[in-house]
């Protein structure tokens, strides 16, 4: 949450200065990952804090996905565009995950 707020405020400050920036930006943290690996990491950390009903996400063939025509086959969650456009340096998401989930389960 703290990191997301930091990024949103940084983007808004630059847009408030009438910077000619537009587009869709993705922010996830320092290490590029796949949606599957992100889900697996979240579940691994969450399982240590709270019982979960789901076992684990499983890989699925790209062609079997309903969004296969729109989504690239080898896509990753990365932050290059937001770094190059806004100069926002990503932080390590894996290191922040345990604390984020701990706050979620204590206050959620």
C-alpha positions in Angstrom: 0.0 0.0 0.0 2.7 2.5 0.9 4.6 1.8 -2.3 1.4 2.1 -4.4 0.6 5.5 -2.8 4.2 6.7 -3.4 3.9 5.8 -7.1 0.4 7.4 -7.6 1.5 10.6 -5.9 4.6 10.8 -8.1 2.6 10.3 -11.2 0.0 12.9 -10.1 2.7 15.5 -9.3 4.1 15.2 -12.8 0.7 15.3 -14.4 -0.1 18.4 -12.3 2.9 20.2 -13.9 1.2 19.7 -17.3 3.7 17.1 -18.4 2.7 15.7 -21.8 2.4 12.1 -20.5 -0.3 9.6 -21.4 -0.8 5.9 -21.7 -1.4 2.8 -19.7 1.3 2.1 -17.1 1.9 -1.0 -15.0 3.6 -0.9 -11.6 4.4 -4.1 -9.7 7.8 -3.7 -8.1 11.4 -4.4 -8.9 11.4 -8.0 -10.1 9.5 -8.7 -13.3 7.3 -11.8 -12.8 4.4 -13.6 -14.5 0.8 -13.5 -13.1 1.2 -17.2 -12.2 4.4 -16.7 -10.2 2.9 -13.7 -8.5 -0.2 -15.7 -7.5 2.0 -18.5 -6.2 4.2 -16.1 -4.1 1.1 -14.4 -2.6 -0.5 -17.8 -1.7 2.7 -19.1 -0.2 3.1 -16.0 2.1 -0.6 -15.9 2.9 -0.8 -19.5 3.8 1.8 -18.9 6.6 -0.6 -16.3 8.1 -4.1 -17.6 7.5 -5.7 -20.9 6.4 -6.7 -20.8 2.7 -9.3 -22.7 0.8 -7.3 -22.6 -2.5 -4.5 -25.0 -3.0 -2.4 -23.3 -5.6 -2.9 -21.6 -9.0 -2.0 -23.9 -11.9 -0.5 -23.1 -15.2 -2.8 -23.0 -18.2 -2.0 -23.2 -21.9 -2.1 -19.7 -23.5 -4.4 -20.9 -26.3 -6.9 -22.3 -23.7 -7.4 -18.8 -22.1 -10.5 -16.8 -23.1 -8.3 -13.7 -23.5 -5.6 -15.4 -25.6 -6.4 -13.1 -28.6 -5.8 -10.0 -26.6 -3.0 -11.0 -24.3 0.6 -11.7 -25.4 1.7 -15.3 -24.9 4.9 -14.5 -23.0 3.8 -11.4 -21.0 5.4 -10.4 -17.8 4.5 -7.9 -15.1 7.3 -5.3 -15.3 7.9 -1.6 -14.7 10.1 -0.4 -17.5 7.6 2.0 -19.0 6.8 3.8 -15.7 10.5 4.0 -14.9 11.4 5.5 -18.3 8.4 7.9 -18.4 8.1 9.1 -14.9 11.5 8.1 -13.4 9.8 6.1 -10.7 12.1 3.4 -9.4 10.4 0.2 -8.4 11.0 -1.4 -5.1 11.3 -5.1 -4.4 7.8 -6.6 -4.2 8.9 -9.9 -2.8 10.5 -8.3 0.2 7.4 -6.2 0.9 4.9 -9.1 0.5 5.1 -10.6 4.0 4.5 -7.2 5.7 1.6 -6.3 3.3 -0.2 -9.6 3.9 0.4 -9.4 7.7 -1.3 -5.9 7.7 -4.1 -7.3 5.5 -4.9 -10.2 7.8 -4.5 -8.1 11.0 -6.7 -5.2 9.8 -8.8 -6.7 7.0 
